[in-house]
Amino acid sequence: MRVSIKTKILLLIFGIIATVIFGLCVYLNYSLTNITIANLKAQLQRQTKFAEQYLLTRMSSGTTARDIDVIADQIGRSLKLRVSIIDADGVVLGDSELNREQLAVVENHRTRPEVVAAFRHGYGEAERYSSTIDEDLLYYALRIEENPYISGLIRLSVKLSTVDVLSQKMTQILILGIVTALVLVLVFSYVATALVSKPITEISQIAREIANGNFDHSPRIYSNDEIGDLSKSINYMSKQISQRIYEVSQNRSRLEAVFLNMFDGIMIVANDGSIMLTNDMLKEFIHFEDDPIGKKPLQVVRNIEIKDIIDDILKYEEKFLKREIHVHDPDEKILLVHASAIEHDGEKDGAVLVFHDITEMRKLETMRRDFVANVSHELRTPITSIKGYAETLSEGALSDRKAAEEFVNIIKVDAERLGSLVDDILDLSKIESGKFELQKEPVQLKKVIDRVLLVVANKSKKHKIDITAKIAKDIDVVNCDEFSLEQVLINLLENAIKYNKENGSIVIDVKETPEEFVFDVQDTGIGIPEKDLPRIFEKFYRVDKARSREIGGTGLGLSIVKHLVQAHYGKVSVDSELNVGTTFTFTIPKY
């Protein structure tokens, strides 16, 4: 629902003033009530002193308890208050509100707060509920000075309901005042907001006319305030918009070309080859040595290929061309350039160049070719072996049982190697394609490591490798994909076993930081040359190809490790020293 500015101002002013008035009334009511009670207490104090003097004048050696009750009744009638006379033991001797029968059964008052205070300090006061007469009362008690005829105190009390009646009357008066004030505020606020909002409404109407393309109207408000400043700004804006529309119409064709390709690098050049416009994306692709606007490409980019493209599109018949160029500032990039001539009245009036970064695409193509070549090579070796031994068997070697068994075992080993390679390729393909979904859940770390050690137990025993697991005592559960964690540890341990020394050792060390779990797999093996460390996680990369093929393996294990760790948003790294050993470290975030 639309609310006008006049209504908003009216509601704002009315709300503020109403809040202030209401708060003031609450404060006045509270203050007047407190003042009334304070005055009542002061009056009660004076009357208690008077009652004490009157009591002492009436006391004599022959005064009885009945006489004391009569004196209390007299004082009560005179002051129109409740009067109680209490002895030093808390026994009520007289009370103006109680008859003799009631007085005989009234409870002891020694524990009443005002009585306790009076005996301790000489006087005491309290506001509390009286169970005797079933009303809220204000009490004031005064200890009777030493007197041979009575020892105790005299207490006066007044009903607080009188204060409530006064408070109600004050509240009625204040409510009447609030209602009257709010009515007056509403009337004056309405008049004030109408005066203030009128020029704003006029300016708003003119602004809508300008938005619709009508620049003939202008506000005629000359007040020396913010409204007048707004009126002047509207007039100035109208003139500026009219001028800008004309300029935009002249550059529409060039701007359309830019916006159609704004997600790529854009360069617009004039007919003489000077740069008229570039976008931020192009500045990410190409580092300009200076502000390129108004300069020739070779003045700001040391790349002859860009100049040749511009010359070809402007000086020859080509209206469109496409070329790949290489830039080396600071890193090498491969850019696909689409150049298109801008024509006006059948004549070339410049050109627009669209730069698309295809560096990653070319890298992926190279990786694909390398991958196919590596897979072909890895598959060819076991397939050739299986084929050769199978042919040998079929040509008569089956009759030689010893040779036949040896050939069959070789075929079996190569078939297993071939199957392992295919499995690793499929696993890696699934991970890299994004189809591999982690099933993260709390995992008992010790159970996982125990299973992993059981998997590699035969290989470690065969190579006489001792494997030790050290888990920090506070680590019990790790939130991760259990199968992936097992696969990472198995791949790292199998590598550590393959490239270890005889009678060597492997240590699995698991530590904890506030953000993550840190796994170290440390071996005492042959180590990795420093030049090979940056490429150790690439697919099919082997440091020593001859040794790797001799001991088996697909060349994909570490690549799978890297992808599985990264899928957990963790990191993996390697630290190695030749003939000393290698440590692979990976992390699993806690959250």
Disulfide bonds with the S-S distance in Angstrom:
none
